Structures are given as structure tokens and as C-alpha cells.
Amino acid sequence: MCTVVDIVDQKRVVVDGPESVTGVRRHMMPVKRLSLTDFTSKIARGAREKTLRLALEKDGVMAKWSATAWAKKVKAKEVRSKMTDFDRFKLMVARKKRTAEIKKGGMKKMKK
């Protein structure tokens, strides 16, 4: 997640995280690579990182973002990429147990 800080031309914008909050450094980015959200924050054009961070905290943008399905999906993908081999094994075993329970008759309880 990053914030559009300035517009360079029709096809490029300057975005900033800020890095301490989202991990995104200030850089130029093509508009067609962006996916806009409904979250807005009142900042001046070309705002500094500190001003941006304070505006995001004031408007609660990061809290709103973390509550969205999109953010949850990104977080889940990040967690899965950091799994060790043993974690993947434990996940496989848990899935097998869940499937066996459903086949055994636990599904009837879930339907009601």
C-alpha cells in the first residue's frame, strides 16, 4: 500500500509508503501499475514522509486498509511464502484430519 504524493505527467506519479509504515520508498511509478482504493488522506502536493505518516495516522487509513479482504489476502500470501518445510507438513496433516472428519460425519453438524 502506498500513497500518491505528486503527479509527474499523465502516465507517471510519485508514490510514497512511507517506508517506516508500509515498506514502500518514495519513487516514481507508472499509473497503469497502480490499483486505486477508496481511502484518501488530506495532504499537500509533494508532502514529506513525516507529514504523510501523520496524515495516515490521523485518518486511520492503515487500520481501514488492514480490515479489507485485499489486505488479508496479501498478508496470507506473505505468511505462506515464509512457511518452512515443517510448517507445510503440519498444514498438510491438519487438512487431512479436517477432510477425514468431514467425511466421517462432521459435515452433518456443519449443515444444520
A tleap script that builds the chain and sets N, CA, C and O, in Angstrom:
source leaprc.protein.ff14SB
mol = sequence {
  NMET CYS THR VAL VAL ASP ILE VAL ASP GLN
  LYS ARG VAL VAL VAL ASP GLY PRO GLU SER
  VAL THR GLY VAL ARG ARG HIE MET MET PRO
  VAL LYS ARG LEU SER LEU THR ASP PHE THR
  SER LYS ILE ALA ARG GLY ALA ARG GLU LYS
  THR LEU ARG LEU ALA LEU GLU LYS ASP GLY
  VAL MET ALA LYS TRP SER ALA THR ALA TRP
  ALA LYS LYS VAL LYS ALA LYS GLU VAL ARG
  SER LYS MET THR ASP PHE ASP ARG PHE LYS
  LEU MET VAL ALA ARG LYS LYS ARG THR ALA
  GLU ILE LYS LYS GLY GLY MET LYS LYS MET
  LYS CLYS
}
set mol.1.N position { 0.856 -1.171 0.000 }
set mol.1.CA position { 0.000 0.000 0.000 }
set mol.1.C position { 0.896 1.226 0.000 }
set mol.1.O position { 1.839 1.320 0.786 }
set mol.2.N position { 0.599 2.147 -0.873 }
set mol.2.CA position { 1.355 3.395 -0.923 }
set mol.2.C position { 0.399 4.542 -1.242 }
set mol.2.O position { -0.766 4.319 -1.572 }
set mol.3.N position { 0.897 5.755 -1.143 }
set mol.3.CA position { 0.085 6.949 -1.356 }
set mol.3.C position { 0.652 7.746 -2.515 }
set mol.3.O position { 1.866 7.918 -2.625 }
set mol.4.N position { -0.230 8.233 -3.382 }
set mol.4.CA position { 0.202 9.109 -4.474 }
set mol.4.C position { 0.498 10.467 -3.870 }
set mol.4.O position { -0.386 11.105 -3.298 }
set mol.5.N position { 1.750 10.914 -3.997 }
set mol.5.CA position { 2.183 12.167 -3.388 }
set mol.5.C position { 2.206 13.296 -4.408 }
set mol.5.O position { 1.914 14.444 -4.071 }
set mol.6.N position { 2.553 12.977 -5.657 }
set mol.6.CA position { 2.665 14.002 -6.688 }
set mol.6.C position { 2.393 13.368 -8.051 }
set mol.6.O position { 2.596 12.169 -8.248 }
set mol.7.N position { 1.934 14.191 -8.978 }
set mol.7.CA position { 1.689 13.737 -10.343 }
set mol.7.C position { 2.771 14.324 -11.233 }
set mol.7.O position { 2.932 15.542 -11.300 }
set mol.8.N position { 3.516 13.458 -11.918 }
set mol.8.CA position { 4.607 13.909 -12.777 }
set mol.8.C position { 4.049 14.307 -14.142 }
set mol.8.O position { 4.245 15.436 -14.591 }
set mol.9.N position { 3.361 13.387 -14.793 }
set mol.9.CA position { 2.670 13.656 -16.047 }
set mol.9.C position { 1.472 12.719 -16.136 }
set mol.9.O position { 1.076 12.122 -15.135 }
set mol.10.N position { 0.897 12.588 -17.318 }
set mol.10.CA position { -0.304 11.771 -17.455 }
set mol.10.C position { -0.083 10.302 -17.170 }
set mol.10.O position { -1.015 9.590 -16.796 }
set mol.11.N position { 1.141 9.844 -17.344 }
set mol.11.CA position { 1.408 8.415 -17.212 }
set mol.11.C position { 2.235 8.040 -15.988 }
set mol.11.O position { 2.411 6.851 -15.721 }
set mol.12.N position { 2.749 9.009 -15.238 }
set mol.12.CA position { 3.608 8.699 -14.094 }
set mol.12.C position { 3.219 9.524 -12.865 }
set mol.12.O position { 2.809 10.680 -12.970 }
set mol.13.N position { 3.362 8.892 -11.701 }
set mol.13.CA position { 3.109 9.578 -10.428 }
set mol.13.C position { 4.241 9.245 -9.453 }
set mol.13.O position { 4.955 8.257 -9.626 }
set mol.14.N position { 4.389 10.083 -8.431 }
set mol.14.CA position { 5.342 9.816 -7.359 }
set mol.14.C position { 4.549 9.237 -6.198 }
set mol.14.O position { 3.575 9.837 -5.741 }
set mol.15.N position { 4.973 8.058 -5.718 }
set mol.15.CA position { 4.293 7.413 -4.599 }
set mol.15.C position { 5.253 7.302 -3.411 }
set mol.15.O position { 6.472 7.268 -3.573 }
set mol.16.N position { 4.668 7.247 -2.226 }
set mol.16.CA position { 5.445 7.085 -1.001 }
set mol.16.C position { 4.646 6.215 -0.053 }
set mol.16.O position { 3.416 6.252 -0.071 }
set mol.17.N position { 5.319 5.434 0.775 }
set mol.17.CA position { 4.664 4.496 1.681 }
set mol.17.C position { 3.974 5.122 2.865 }
set mol.17.O position { 2.755 4.980 2.957 }
set mol.18.N position { 4.602 5.770 3.736 }
set mol.18.CA position { 6.038 5.935 3.981 }
set mol.18.C position { 6.699 4.603 4.350 }
set mol.18.O position { 6.040 3.659 4.786 }
set mol.19.N position { 8.010 4.558 4.161 }
set mol.19.CA position { 8.749 3.300 4.318 }
set mol.19.C position { 8.627 2.725 5.723 }
set mol.19.O position { 8.570 1.506 5.887 }
set mol.20.N position { 8.587 3.582 6.732 }
set mol.20.CA position { 8.502 3.086 8.112 }
set mol.20.C position { 7.163 2.420 8.406 }
set mol.20.O position { 7.075 1.591 9.311 }
set mol.21.N position { 6.116 2.771 7.656 }
set mol.21.CA position { 4.783 2.227 7.900 }
set mol.21.C position { 4.480 1.058 6.961 }
set mol.21.O position { 4.019 0.008 7.409 }
set mol.22.N position { 4.732 1.232 5.672 }
set mol.22.CA position { 4.332 0.226 4.686 }
set mol.22.C position { 5.503 -0.483 4.013 }
set mol.22.O position { 5.310 -1.521 3.380 }
set mol.23.N position { 6.703 0.055 4.137 }
set mol.23.CA position { 7.855 -0.558 3.490 }
set mol.23.C position { 8.067 -0.094 2.060 }
set mol.23.O position { 8.917 -0.638 1.355 }
set mol.24.N position { 7.301 0.914 1.614 }
set mol.24.CA position { 7.428 1.423 0.252 }
set mol.24.C position { 8.190 2.741 0.294 }
set mol.24.O position { 7.771 3.691 0.954 }
set mol.25.N position { 9.314 2.788 -0.418 }
set mol.25.CA position { 10.076 4.036 -0.501 }
set mol.25.C position { 9.447 4.977 -1.511 }
set mol.25.O position { 8.655 4.554 -2.353 }
set mol.26.N position { 9.797 6.249 -1.428 }
set mol.26.CA position { 9.308 7.232 -2.395 }
set mol.26.C position { 9.974 6.969 -3.736 }
set mol.26.O position { 11.200 6.929 -3.835 }
set mol.27.N position { 9.152 6.788 -4.768 }
set mol.27.CA position { 9.681 6.558 -6.109 }
set mol.27.C position { 8.613 6.890 -7.148 }
set mol.27.O position { 7.436 7.058 -6.829 }
set mol.28.N position { 9.057 6.978 -8.388 }
set mol.28.CA position { 8.143 7.251 -9.490 }
set mol.28.C position { 7.579 5.920 -9.993 }
set mol.28.O position { 8.275 4.906 -10.039 }
set mol.29.N position { 6.293 5.956 -10.370 }
set mol.29.CA position { 5.631 4.718 -10.771 }
set mol.29.C position { 4.668 5.020 -11.911 }
set mol.29.O position { 4.015 6.063 -11.905 }
set mol.30.N position { 4.569 4.119 -12.894 }
set mol.30.CA position { 3.593 4.327 -13.964 }
set mol.30.C position { 2.168 4.139 -13.436 }
set mol.30.O position { 1.921 3.280 -12.590 }
set mol.31.N position { 1.254 4.932 -13.932 }
set mol.31.CA position { -0.128 4.904 -13.477 }
set mol.31.C position { -0.780 3.552 -13.753 }
set mol.31.O position { -1.593 3.084 -12.956 }
set mol.32.N position { -0.432 2.926 -14.864 }
set mol.32.CA position { -1.089 1.662 -15.206 }
set mol.32.C position { -0.698 0.518 -14.274 }
set mol.32.O position { -1.345 -0.529 -14.305 }
set mol.33.N position { 0.345 0.680 -13.440 }
set mol.33.CA position { 0.712 -0.336 -12.453 }
set mol.33.C position { -0.027 -0.146 -11.135 }
set mol.33.O position { 0.048 -1.007 -10.259 }
set mol.34.N position { -0.736 0.964 -10.981 }
set mol.34.CA position { -1.431 1.264 -9.729 }
set mol.34.C position { -2.831 0.665 -9.720 }
set mol.34.O position { -3.484 0.549 -10.757 }
set mol.35.N position { -3.272 0.292 -8.536 }
set mol.35.CA position { -4.659 -0.092 -8.311 }
set mol.35.C position { -5.169 0.828 -7.208 }
set mol.35.O position { -4.725 0.733 -6.064 }
set mol.36.N position { -6.088 1.705 -7.543 }
set mol.36.CA position { -6.544 2.701 -6.587 }
set mol.36.C position { -7.575 2.125 -5.627 }
set mol.36.O position { -8.339 1.226 -5.976 }
set mol.37.N position { -7.579 2.663 -4.412 }
set mol.37.CA position { -8.562 2.291 -3.401 }
set mol.37.C position { -9.406 3.521 -3.087 }
set mol.37.O position { -9.161 4.602 -3.622 }
set mol.38.N position { -10.393 3.354 -2.224 }
set mol.38.CA position { -11.253 4.469 -1.832 }
set mol.38.C position { -10.695 5.259 -0.660 }
set mol.38.O position { -11.300 6.249 -0.249 }
set mol.39.N position { -9.568 4.853 -0.114 }
set mol.39.CA position { -9.007 5.515 1.053 }
set mol.39.C position { -8.279 6.789 0.643 }
set mol.39.O position { -7.416 6.762 -0.234 }
set mol.40.N position { -8.626 7.897 1.276 }
set mol.40.CA position { -7.983 9.171 0.969 }
set mol.40.C position { -7.448 9.802 2.246 }
set mol.40.O position { -7.879 9.481 3.353 }
set mol.41.N position { -6.514 10.689 2.060 }
set mol.41.CA position { -5.927 11.422 3.171 }
set mol.41.C position { -5.621 12.824 2.678 }
set mol.41.O position { -5.159 13.004 1.551 }
set mol.42.N position { -5.872 13.800 3.501 }
set mol.42.CA position { -5.686 15.198 3.100 }
set mol.42.C position { -4.222 15.592 3.309 }
set mol.42.O position { -3.782 15.796 4.441 }
set mol.43.N position { -3.467 15.697 2.197 }
set mol.43.CA position { -2.068 16.121 2.251 }
set mol.43.C position { -1.818 17.121 1.138 }
set mol.43.O position { -2.564 17.184 0.161 }
set mol.44.N position { -0.750 17.905 1.299 }
set mol.44.CA position { -0.356 18.843 0.259 }
set mol.44.C position { 0.414 18.099 -0.829 }
set mol.44.O position { 0.941 17.011 -0.596 }
set mol.45.N position { 0.473 18.690 -2.002 }
set mol.45.CA position { 1.198 18.074 -3.110 }
set mol.45.C position { 2.690 18.005 -2.773 }
set mol.45.O position { 3.283 18.996 -2.348 }
set mol.46.N position { 3.285 16.836 -2.963 }
set mol.46.CA position { 4.708 16.656 -2.683 }
set mol.46.C position { 5.015 16.629 -1.193 }
set mol.46.O position { 6.105 17.032 -0.787 }
set mol.47.N position { 4.095 16.170 -0.378 }
set mol.47.CA position { 4.270 16.166 1.071 }
set mol.47.C position { 5.460 15.308 1.493 }
set mol.47.O position { 5.786 14.308 0.854 }
set mol.48.N position { 6.102 15.727 2.591 }
set mol.48.CA position { 7.230 14.971 3.121 }
set mol.48.C position { 6.736 13.688 3.771 }
set mol.48.O position { 5.544 13.509 4.019 }
set mol.49.N position { 7.686 12.803 4.039 }
set mol.49.CA position { 7.341 11.499 4.617 }
set mol.49.C position { 6.691 11.648 5.991 }
set mol.49.O position { 5.730 10.944 6.303 }
set mol.50.N position { 7.210 12.558 6.812 }
set mol.50.CA position { 6.660 12.754 8.158 }
set mol.50.C position { 5.228 13.276 8.084 }
set mol.50.O position { 4.363 12.818 8.830 }
set mol.51.N position { 4.973 14.227 7.194 }
set mol.51.CA position { 3.630 14.772 7.020 }
set mol.51.C position { 2.664 13.687 6.559 }
set mol.51.O position { 1.537 13.598 7.045 }
set mol.52.N position { 3.110 12.876 5.632 }
set mol.52.CA position { 2.289 11.783 5.121 }
set mol.52.C position { 1.971 10.771 6.218 }
set mol.52.O position { 0.829 10.330 6.347 }
set mol.53.N position { 2.975 10.406 7.006 }
set mol.53.CA position { 2.766 9.437 8.087 }
set mol.53.C position { 1.743 9.958 9.098 }
set mol.53.O position { 0.866 9.215 9.539 }
set mol.54.N position { 1.857 11.231 9.461 }
set mol.54.CA position { 0.916 11.825 10.415 }
set mol.54.C position { -0.498 11.882 9.842 }
set mol.54.O position { -1.469 11.647 10.561 }
set mol.55.N position { -0.617 12.194 8.554 }
set mol.55.CA position { -1.939 12.247 7.915 }
set mol.55.C position { -2.579 10.863 7.854 }
set mol.55.O position { -3.785 10.726 8.058 }
set mol.56.N position { -1.773 9.836 7.573 }
set mol.56.CA position { -2.301 8.473 7.528 }
set mol.56.C position { -2.772 8.019 8.910 }
set mol.56.O position { -3.796 7.346 9.034 }
set mol.57.N position { -2.013 8.393 9.950 }
set mol.57.CA position { -2.411 8.048 11.319 }
set mol.57.C position { -3.689 8.781 11.716 }
set mol.57.O position { -4.582 8.202 12.335 }
set mol.58.N position { -3.765 10.050 11.355 }
set mol.58.CA position { -4.928 10.868 11.724 }
set mol.58.C position { -6.211 10.332 11.090 }
set mol.58.O position { -7.248 10.263 11.750 }
set mol.59.N position { -6.145 9.957 9.825 }
set mol.59.CA position { -7.325 9.476 9.111 }
set mol.59.C position { -7.582 7.984 9.316 }
set mol.59.O position { -8.627 7.480 8.905 }
set mol.60.N position { -6.652 7.277 9.941 }
set mol.60.CA position { -6.831 5.851 10.195 }
set mol.60.C position { -6.835 5.009 8.930 }
set mol.60.O position { -7.514 3.984 8.860 }
set mol.61.N position { -6.089 5.437 7.947 }
set mol.61.CA position { -6.078 4.758 6.645 }
set mol.61.C position { -5.513 3.348 6.762 }
set mol.61.O position { -6.052 2.416 6.164 }
set mol.62.N position { -4.445 3.181 7.516 }
set mol.62.CA position { -3.823 1.863 7.613 }
set mol.62.C position { -4.733 0.869 8.342 }
set mol.62.O position { -4.749 -0.317 8.013 }
set mol.63.N position { -5.480 1.351 9.321 }
set mol.63.CA position { -6.430 0.474 10.023 }
set mol.63.C position { -7.557 0.054 9.084 }
set mol.63.O position { -7.975 -1.104 9.082 }
set mol.64.N position { -8.041 0.995 8.294 }
set mol.64.CA position { -9.089 0.680 7.317 }
set mol.64.C position { -8.557 -0.314 6.285 }
set mol.64.O position { -9.253 -1.256 5.905 }
set mol.65.N position { -7.322 -0.098 5.837 }
set mol.65.CA position { -6.723 -0.969 4.831 }
set mol.65.C position { -6.573 -2.393 5.359 }
set mol.65.O position { -6.894 -3.353 4.658 }
set mol.66.N position { -6.085 -2.534 6.596 }
set mol.66.CA position { -5.862 -3.879 7.130 }
set mol.66.C position { -7.162 -4.635 7.368 }
set mol.66.O position { -7.136 -5.853 7.543 }
set mol.67.N position { -8.287 -3.949 7.379 }
set mol.67.CA position { -9.584 -4.608 7.561 }
set mol.67.C position { -10.173 -5.108 6.242 }
set mol.67.O position { -11.170 -5.831 6.257 }
set mol.68.N position { -9.584 -4.743 5.106 }
set mol.68.CA position { -10.130 -5.148 3.812 }
set mol.68.C position { -9.721 -6.573 3.459 }
set mol.68.O position { -8.723 -7.086 3.966 }
set mol.69.N position { -10.491 -7.197 2.596 }
set mol.69.CA position { -10.196 -8.552 2.138 }
set mol.69.C position { -8.903 -8.577 1.325 }
set mol.69.O position { -8.147 -9.547 1.381 }
set mol.70.N position { -8.659 -7.526 0.584 }
set mol.70.CA position { -7.448 -7.425 -0.236 }
set mol.70.C position { -6.208 -7.497 0.652 }
set mol.70.O position { -5.274 -8.242 0.356 }
set mol.71.N position { -6.196 -6.724 1.742 }
set mol.71.CA position { -5.044 -6.711 2.646 }
set mol.71.C position { -4.876 -8.059 3.326 }
set mol.71.O position { -3.753 -8.525 3.520 }
set mol.72.N position { -5.994 -8.691 3.691 }
set mol.72.CA position { -5.922 -10.002 4.337 }
set mol.72.C position { -5.348 -11.042 3.384 }
set mol.72.O position { -4.591 -11.922 3.793 }
set mol.73.N position { -5.714 -10.934 2.111 }
set mol.73.CA position { -5.200 -11.862 1.106 }
set mol.73.C position { -3.690 -11.674 0.912 }
set mol.73.O position { -2.952 -12.650 0.777 }
set mol.74.N position { -3.237 -10.422 0.899 }
set mol.74.CA position { -1.815 -10.128 0.761 }
set mol.74.C position { -1.048 -10.671 1.968 }
set mol.74.O position { 0.025 -11.255 1.822 }
set mol.75.N position { -1.613 -10.470 3.160 }
set mol.75.CA position { -0.976 -10.951 4.390 }
set mol.75.C position { -0.883 -12.478 4.393 }
set mol.75.O position { 0.143 -13.037 4.781 }
set mol.76.N position { -1.955 -13.154 3.960 }
set mol.76.CA position { -1.949 -14.615 3.915 }
set mol.76.C position { -0.904 -15.127 2.926 }
set mol.76.O position { -0.224 -16.119 3.190 }
set mol.77.N position { -0.784 -14.453 1.799 }
set mol.77.CA position { 0.213 -14.844 0.796 }
set mol.77.C position { 1.629 -14.681 1.356 }
set mol.77.O position { 2.504 -15.511 1.111 }
set mol.78.N position { 1.837 -13.603 2.109 }
set mol.78.CA position { 3.139 -13.346 2.725 }
set mol.78.C position { 3.462 -14.416 3.768 }
set mol.78.O position { 4.592 -14.900 3.837 }
set mol.79.N position { 2.471 -14.779 4.575 }
set mol.79.CA position { 2.669 -15.816 5.594 }
set mol.79.C position { 3.008 -17.147 4.939 }
set mol.79.O position { 3.912 -17.848 5.393 }
set mol.80.N position { 2.290 -17.502 3.875 }
set mol.80.CA position { 2.554 -18.757 3.176 }
set mol.80.C position { 3.953 -18.790 2.563 }
set mol.80.O position { 4.604 -19.835 2.563 }
set mol.81.N position { 4.419 -17.653 2.041 }
set mol.81.CA position { 5.743 -17.629 1.426 }
set mol.81.C position { 6.855 -17.798 2.463 }
set mol.81.O position { 7.963 -18.217 2.129 }
set mol.82.N position { 6.553 -17.468 3.725 }
set mol.82.CA position { 7.557 -17.585 4.785 }
set mol.82.C position { 7.478 -18.907 5.542 }
set mol.82.O position { 8.207 -19.117 6.511 }
set mol.83.N position { 6.589 -19.800 5.096 }
set mol.83.CA position { 6.446 -21.089 5.773 }
set mol.83.C position { 7.679 -21.964 5.540 }
set mol.83.O position { 8.272 -21.959 4.462 }
set mol.84.N position { 8.046 -22.712 6.579 }
set mol.84.CA position { 9.141 -23.668 6.443 }
set mol.84.C position { 8.566 -24.980 5.933 }
set mol.84.O position { 7.351 -25.130 5.805 }
set mol.85.N position { 9.442 -25.918 5.645 }
set mol.85.CA position { 9.008 -27.225 5.166 }
set mol.85.C position { 8.160 -27.934 6.229 }
set mol.85.O position { 7.164 -28.583 5.907 }
set mol.86.N position { 8.560 -27.803 7.481 }
set mol.86.CA position { 7.812 -28.440 8.563 }
set mol.86.C position { 6.430 -27.799 8.728 }
set mol.86.O position { 5.454 -28.492 9.016 }
set mol.87.N position { 6.348 -26.467 8.542 }
set mol.87.CA position { 5.044 -25.785 8.608 }
set mol.87.C position { 4.111 -26.286 7.506 }
set mol.87.O position { 2.919 -26.491 7.740 }
set mol.88.N position { 4.654 -26.480 6.314 }
set mol.88.CA position { 3.844 -27.003 5.206 }
set mol.88.C position { 3.378 -28.422 5.509 }
set mol.88.O position { 2.254 -28.793 5.170 }
set mol.89.N position { 4.235 -29.213 6.144 }
set mol.89.CA position { 3.865 -30.570 6.526 }
set mol.89.C position { 2.730 -30.551 7.550 }
set mol.89.O position { 1.768 -31.306 7.415 }
set mol.90.N position { 2.831 -29.696 8.574 }
set mol.90.CA position { 1.786 -29.593 9.594 }
set mol.90.C position { 0.461 -29.149 8.978 }
set mol.90.O position { -0.605 -29.616 9.378 }
set mol.91.N position { 0.536 -28.251 8.009 }
set mol.91.CA position { -0.672 -27.800 7.314 }
set mol.91.C position { -1.314 -28.950 6.547 }
set mol.91.O position { -2.535 -29.108 6.557 }
set mol.92.N position { -0.482 -29.752 5.881 }
set mol.92.CA position { -0.999 -30.898 5.136 }
set mol.92.C position { -1.692 -31.882 6.077 }
set mol.92.O position { -2.775 -32.374 5.760 }
set mol.93.N position { -1.091 -32.172 7.216 }
set mol.93.CA position { -1.675 -33.098 8.182 }
set mol.93.C position { -2.991 -32.550 8.719 }
set mol.93.O position { -3.957 -33.299 8.855 }
set mol.94.N position { -3.045 -31.263 9.026 }
set mol.94.CA position { -4.274 -30.655 9.532 }
set mol.94.C position { -5.390 -30.715 8.497 }
set mol.94.O position { -6.549 -30.949 8.841 }
set mol.95.N position { -5.044 -30.504 7.232 }
set mol.95.CA position { -6.047 -30.602 6.165 }
set mol.95.C position { -6.583 -32.022 6.036 }
set mol.95.O position { -7.781 -32.230 5.845 }
set mol.96.N position { -5.686 -32.992 6.141 }
set mol.96.CA position { -6.115 -34.390 6.056 }
set mol.96.C position { -7.059 -34.731 7.205 }
set mol.96.O position { -8.064 -35.410 6.997 }
set mol.97.N position { -6.747 -34.270 8.414 }
set mol.97.CA position { -7.606 -34.519 9.569 }
set mol.97.C position { -8.978 -33.878 9.373 }
set mol.97.O position { -10.003 -34.493 9.667 }
set mol.98.N position { -8.994 -32.650 8.880 }
set mol.98.CA position { -10.252 -31.946 8.643 }
set mol.98.C position { -11.096 -32.679 7.606 }
set mol.98.O position { -12.302 -32.840 7.791 }
set mol.99.N position { -10.472 -33.125 6.517 }
set mol.99.CA position { -11.184 -33.850 5.468 }
set mol.99.C position { -11.734 -35.165 6.000 }
set mol.99.O position { -12.862 -35.542 5.682 }
set mol.100.N position { -10.944 -35.864 6.809 }
set mol.100.CA position { -11.398 -37.133 7.376 }
set mol.100.C position { -12.591 -36.906 8.306 }
set mol.100.O position { -13.535 -37.697 8.304 }
set mol.101.N position { -12.555 -35.857 9.083 }
set mol.101.CA position { -13.659 -35.536 9.998 }
set mol.101.C position { -14.933 -35.216 9.228 }
set mol.101.O position { -16.024 -35.636 9.614 }
set mol.102.N position { -14.792 -34.480 8.152 }
set mol.102.CA position { -15.952 -34.137 7.324 }
set mol.102.C position { -16.544 -35.387 6.693 }
set mol.102.O position { -17.763 -35.558 6.672 }
set mol.103.N position { -15.685 -36.262 6.179 }
set mol.103.CA position { -16.171 -37.494 5.541 }
set mol.103.C position { -16.802 -38.446 6.550 }
set mol.103.O position { -17.723 -39.194 6.221 }
set mol.104.N position { -16.295 -38.411 7.785 }
set mol.104.CA position { -16.784 -39.317 8.813 }
set mol.104.C position { -18.198 -38.962 9.273 }
set mol.104.O position { -18.923 -39.842 9.737 }
set mol.105.N position { -18.593 -37.745 9.162 }
set mol.105.CA position { -19.939 -37.379 9.571 }
set mol.105.C position { -20.009 -36.008 10.212 }
set mol.105.O position { -21.077 -35.584 10.652 }
set mol.106.N position { -18.915 -35.328 10.271 }
set mol.106.CA position { -18.913 -33.978 10.843 }
set mol.106.C position { -19.616 -32.983 9.958 }
set mol.106.O position { -19.989 -31.901 10.413 }
set mol.107.N position { -19.805 -33.328 8.699 }
set mol.107.CA position { -20.461 -32.421 7.760 }
set mol.107.C position { -21.928 -32.238 8.111 }
set mol.107.O position { -22.484 -31.167 7.870 }
set mol.108.N position { -22.566 -33.251 8.671 }
set mol.108.CA position { -23.970 -33.151 9.045 }
set mol.108.C position { -24.168 -32.068 10.087 }
set mol.108.O position { -25.144 -31.319 10.044 }
set mol.109.N position { -23.232 -31.991 11.027 }
set mol.109.CA position { -23.301 -30.965 12.067 }
set mol.109.C position { -23.119 -29.579 11.478 }
set mol.109.O position { -23.749 -28.620 11.923 }
set mol.110.N position { -22.268 -29.476 10.491 }
set mol.110.CA position { -21.975 -28.173 9.885 }
set mol.110.C position { -23.176 -27.668 9.068 }
set mol.110.O position { -23.420 -26.462 9.023 }
set mol.111.N position { -23.920 -28.564 8.431 }
set mol.111.CA position { -25.049 -28.158 7.592 }
set mol.111.C position { -26.190 -27.594 8.426 }
set mol.111.O position { -26.861 -26.656 7.996 }
set mol.112.N position { -26.421 -28.149 9.610 }
set mol.112.CA position { -27.510 -27.700 10.463 }
set mol.112.C position { -27.103 -26.459 11.131 }
set mol.112.O position { -27.874 -25.894 11.908 }
savepdb mol mol.pdb
quit
